[in-house]
Amino acid sequence: PAYLTVAESAQVTEKDHSSLVEFRIPAHVPVERAAFVPGPTPALFSRDVTIRVAPINPAPASDQAAPPAPVATSGNLLRVHSEQDGHRIDEERLGIDAPEVDFETPTQWTITVDNGDDAPLNLAAVKLEMLERRLCFEAAASTQYTLYYGDQALVSPRYDFATLFAPQATAAAATLGPEQPNPAYQARPDDRPFTEKHPALMWVALIAVIALLGGVALRSPRAPSSQNS
């Protein structure tokens, strides 16, 4: 698979026996792995890595709901270039799978490399990467196409092309132009019920009804008590 760089940093903070690299990623941006670019030395290393993702300023779904909890995953960085018993061993594992997250707010990514008692790795860069997404369609020659996106009310379409599609080595690659607002955009009408559009009015009406009933109860004459003759 092909990967694209979402964010890259060479700012490494040393804390205790660990190396920390931090990123701030916008909401809903997919990240599939963290890739590391170490220096030439040391030639041999094996370091455990933890990736922690926490939402920034998360808003709870309701007054009673707790904000979403951070998500973490771990892996191992490995580089071996040596010779043992006459056999050459060359192995590198310089990528860690990222946790699957999709928070509604931007996220703080903290990558921690556990160095133990060894010297910290000389990291030239740490990258957060996403899988390359490809949109395939049948295109007519010399035709310009426009890609619209952002309508959350739409669902995925269903075409015969999705079932009959076969990748072609000679397929033409299109390049997206600069992003720009849609001048013909019109917001969809709000089809929610009145009570969902104006939840505060429901509380106002409820308080008014309670106050009215309380006033009626206070003004109602009390029934005279019966006396024994």
N, C-alpha and C positions, 0 to 999 in steps of 0.2 A: 504493500500500500504506500501511497504517496502522502507525505505530511507537509503541512504549511505552518509557519511559525506564527503563533498568536502573540507571544511576548518573549523578550530576551533580556537577560541581565547578566552583568559581570560584577555586580556589587555583592560581595560575600562578607558576611559578618561572622567573626569567630566568637563563640560563646562557650565557655567551659571546654568540653571536649567535642564540640559540634561546630559545623559550618552551616549558616543559615542564609537562605536566599528568599526574598519576598517579592510577590507580585500583587497587583490589583487589577482584576479582570472585570469588564462590564458584565451585566446580567445577560444570561441566556447565550453567552459565547461558549461553544463546546470546546473542551480540552480533553484530548485522548491520552497524551503521555507527556512526561518530562524527560528531555534529552540533555545529557551532560557532555561538555567538551573539556576534558582534563588536559593538562600539560603533558609533556613527554615523560616527566618523572613524577612519581615513582612508576617503574615499569610494571610492578606487581601491586595490586591492591584489591581488597574486598571490603566494601563499606555498606552498612545498612542505611537505608534512606526512608524517611517518613514524609508523606505529603499530607498537609492539613489544609482544608478549605473551610472558611467561615464566612457567612454572609455579613456584609457591612451594613449597620443600622437596619436590621430586619424589623419589619412591622408585623406584629402578631395578627393572626386571622380574626381574632376577637379579643375582647377584654380578658377573657378567661384563658385563652390559648397562649402557650409559651412560644417564644420565637424559635425558629428552626435551629437545630443543633448543628455544630460543625461536623464535617465528614473527614475521615482520615483513612489513608492506606499506606502500605509499606512495601519495600522491595530491596534489591541488593544491586550495587554497582560492582562490576568485576572486570579486571584486566590482568591477563596472564600471558606473558611472552617469555617462555623459558624452554629448556630442554631437559627431559627426564628419561633416563635409561635409553639414551640414543634417539628418543622421539621428540620431535618439535611440537610444542604446545602453544598455540596462538588462539586465545579466546577473549572476546570483549563483549560485555553487556553494559551498555551505557545509556539505557533508557528504562524508565519506570512507568508502568501503566498508571494513569491518573484516575482518581475516583470519579464515579458518575454523579454529577450534581447539576441542578438546574434551579438555582435560587431566583427569586423575583427581584433581588437587589444585587449590586456589584459584590464581588467576593474578594477576600483576602487569602492569598495562597502563601503558605509558609513551607518551604522545603528544607528539611533538616538532614544533614549528612553526619552520621555518628562516626567520628574518627578514632574513638577509643583512645589509646595512648600513642597512636601514630601521629606523624605530622599531618596537618590538613592537606587535602588535595589542592593542587594549584589549578583551580577551575578557571578556564578562559571564558566560559559562558555557560549559562543554564537557560534552556529554552522550554517554553510551554508550547506544545504543538497540537494541531487538530488534523484529523483526516481530511484529505482533499475531497470535496463534494463535487460531483459532476452532474449536470443537468443535460440529458440526452433527448433529442427530438429530431423529427424529420424536417429538414430545412430546405426551402427552395433556393435556387441559385440567385445571387445578386439581390437578396432580400434582407432588409433590416428588421430586427426584432427588438421588442421592448419587454423587459422583465419587470413586472409589478410584484410587490410583496408588502406584507405588513397587515393584511386584513385577517384578524384573528377569528372572524366569524366563518371563514371559508374552511371547507374540509378538503382532504386530498381527492383529486379527480381519479376517475377510473377509465382508462383507455385500453384498447386492444394492443397498442404499441408496447405497453408494459409487459404483456405476456409474450409477444412475438419478438421482442427486442433481442438482437444479437450484436455484441460489440464488434466493430470493424476497425482493422488496423489503419485503414485509409480515411477514417472519419475526419472531417474538418473540425478544427478547434476555433470557437468563437471567443472573442475577448470583450469583456464588459467595459463599457465606457464609464465616465465619472457618474457617481450617484447624484441625483437631483430630485427635488420634490415633484410630485405629480400635480400639474396645474389644474387638472380636471377633477381632483379629489373632492369627494363629498362624503361627509361622515354619515354612517348608517343611522336611521332613525332609532331612537331608544324605545324598544318594544317591551321593556320591563313593566310589570304592574305598577300602579301608582304608589302602592305601599312600599315597593322596593326603591322607587325613585326618591321618595321623601320619607325615610324611616323616622326622622325626627318629629314629623307631624303626627305620627301614630302615638308617640309618647305624650305630645301636647294634648291630643284629644283624650287619651286615657286619663291624664291628670285632671282635665276639665270635667270629665264625667264623674270622677271620684269626688271632686270638690262640689259638684252640683248635688250628688247624692248625699254628701255629708251635710250640705246646707238644708236640703229638704228634710233630712232626719232631725236636725236641730229645731226646725220650725214646726214640725208636726206636733199637735197637742197630745199630751199623754193621756191615756185612758184613766178615768177616776178609779181609785181603789175601792173595792166593796167593803162595807163595814157590817159587822155582825150586830143584829138588833138584839 
